[in-house]
Amino acid sequence: MDSDEVMIVLLRDALAADVPKLSPTFDARVMRGIRPPRIAASLLGLLVLYALIATAVALWLMHDLPPTWIAAALGGCVLVAVGTSAYVRRLTVARSSW
C-alpha cells in the first residue's frame, strides 16, 4: 500500500467516525481558567486612595505654574500613557501567540 492509499483509508475512517463532543461544563471550566483575576475591594480602595493623594500632591506642586503649562504637561502625560498602554498590549498579544 502506498502513501496515497493509506491517506485515503485514514480520511475515510475519519469521515465515517462520530464527531467528538465536549462535556457541557467544558466552556465554564475554560472560562474560569482564562478569566483575569478580580481586584479585591481593599486593593481597589488602596488604588483609589493613592490616585487621590497623587492628584492632590500634583496640584499642590503645580499651583504656581501657568494653566497652559499644566494643560501641556497633562496632554503629554496622556500621550505617553496611551502609547505605553498600546505597546504593552502589543507585547502581551505577541507573547501569547508564542
URJODA-V853291 format. One record per residue. N is the residue number from 1. D_LAST is the distance of its C-alpha to the last C-alpha in Angstrom with 1 decimal. Layout:
N&D_LAST, N&D_LAST
This chain:
1&38.6, 2&36.3, 3&32.6, 4&33.4, 5&35.6, 6&33.2, 7&30.5, 8&33.3, 9&34.3, 10&30.8, 11&30.3, 12&33.7, 13&33.0, 14&29.7, 15&31.5, 16&34.4, 17&32.5, 18&32.3, 19&29.2, 20&27.3, 21&27.5, 22&25.7, 23&27.8, 24&29.1, 25&27.6, 26&24.0, 27&23.0, 28&24.7, 29&23.0, 30&19.5, 31&20.5, 32&21.9, 33&18.8, 34&16.6, 35&19.4, 36&19.4, 37&22.3, 38&25.5, 39&27.4, 40&30.6, 41&33.8, 42&35.0, 43&31.8, 44&32.0, 45&35.7, 46&34.9, 47&32.5, 48&35.2, 49&37.8, 50&35.7, 51&35.3, 52&39.1, 53&40.1, 54&37.8, 55&39.3, 56&42.8, 57&42.3, 58&40.9, 59&43.9, 60&46.3, 61&45.0, 62&45.1, 63&48.5, 64&50.3, 65&47.9, 66&48.8, 67&47.0, 68&45.5, 69&43.8, 70&42.4, 71&41.1, 72&39.5, 73&37.9, 74&36.5, 75&35.3, 76&33.5, 77&31.9, 78&30.7, 79&29.2, 80&27.4, 81&26.1, 82&24.9, 83&23.1, 84&21.5, 85&20.4, 86&18.9, 87&17.1, 88&15.7, 89&14.7, 90&12.9, 91&11.0, 92&10.3, 93&9.1, 94&6.9, 95&5.5, 96&5.5, 97&3.8, 98&0.0
